[in-house]
Amino acid sequence: MAEVPFTQSAAAAPAETMAEVPIPEAIVGAFIGKGGSGLRHLGRTSGCKINMPRREAGDTSSDRCVQLSGTSERVQQGLLL
């Protein structure tokens, strides 16, 4: 019986993962950066997708959550930055 070479298909693509990181409200502006430059830099450097949802009306918490999504390696890289 002949061996069939293994090829990676779309079904075997790396699994996506997501992490949420709380950011204190006092530094949210500095974290986002002018015109979103801080978030773009984080996304470009780590290779993961960055999302920072707007606050819902009536939310009084002292932190905002940043969501990092992508492969586990890219999310880990984002968490290290």
matplotlib code that plots the C-alpha trace (Angstrom):
import matplotlib.pyplot as plt

x = [0.0, 1.4, 1.8, -0.2, 1.6, -0.1, -1.4, -2.9, -6.4, -8.7, -10.3, -7.0, -6.3, -5.0, -7.8, -8.7, -8.6, -9.5, -8.3, -9.7, -7.4, -8.7, -7.3, -7.7, -9.9, -7.2, -4.8, -7.3, -6.6, -2.8, -3.4, -5.5, -3.2, -3.8, -6.3, -6.1, -2.3, -1.6, -4.2, -3.0, 0.6, -0.4, -2.3, 0.5, 3.3, 1.5, -0.5, -3.7, -7.0, -7.6, -11.1, -12.0, -15.8, -17.4, -18.9, -22.5, -24.7, -24.7, -21.4, -19.5, -16.7, -13.1, -11.7, -12.3, -11.7, -9.5, -10.1, -7.3, -8.2, -6.2, -4.1, -2.9, 0.7, -0.4, -2.6, 0.2, 2.5, -0.1, -0.4, 3.4, 3.4]
y = [0.0, 3.4, 6.3, 9.4, 12.6, 14.7, 18.1, 20.6, 21.5, 24.4, 22.0, 21.4, 25.2, 26.3, 27.0, 30.5, 31.6, 34.8, 36.5, 39.5, 41.9, 44.5, 48.0, 50.6, 53.5, 55.9, 54.7, 53.7, 56.8, 56.2, 52.5, 53.3, 56.0, 59.0, 57.9, 54.3, 54.1, 52.1, 49.4, 49.2, 48.8, 46.0, 44.2, 44.6, 43.6, 40.5, 39.5, 39.1, 41.0, 43.6, 44.8, 47.2, 47.4, 50.7, 50.9, 50.1, 52.8, 52.7, 50.7, 52.2, 49.7, 51.1, 48.9, 48.4, 45.0, 44.6, 41.4, 39.7, 37.0, 34.8, 31.7, 30.8, 31.8, 35.3, 35.9, 35.0, 37.4, 40.1, 39.4, 39.8, 43.3]
z = [0.0, -1.0, 1.5, 0.8, 1.7, 4.4, 3.3, 5.6, 4.7, 5.8, 8.2, 10.0, 10.3, 13.8, 16.2, 17.1, 20.7, 22.6, 25.7, 27.6, 29.4, 31.9, 31.4, 34.1, 33.0, 34.0, 31.2, 28.5, 26.4, 26.5, 25.7, 22.6, 21.5, 19.2, 16.5, 17.7, 16.9, 20.1, 19.3, 15.6, 16.8, 19.2, 16.4, 13.8, 16.2, 17.7, 14.6, 16.5, 16.2, 18.8, 19.9, 22.6, 22.8, 23.8, 27.3, 27.7, 29.1, 32.9, 33.2, 36.2, 36.4, 36.7, 34.0, 30.2, 28.6, 25.5, 23.5, 21.7, 19.2, 16.8, 17.1, 20.6, 19.6, 18.4, 21.4, 23.7, 21.8, 22.3, 26.0, 26.3, 24.7]

ax = plt.figure().add_subplot(projection="3d")
ax.plot(x, y, z, "-o")
ax.set_aspect("equal")
plt.show()
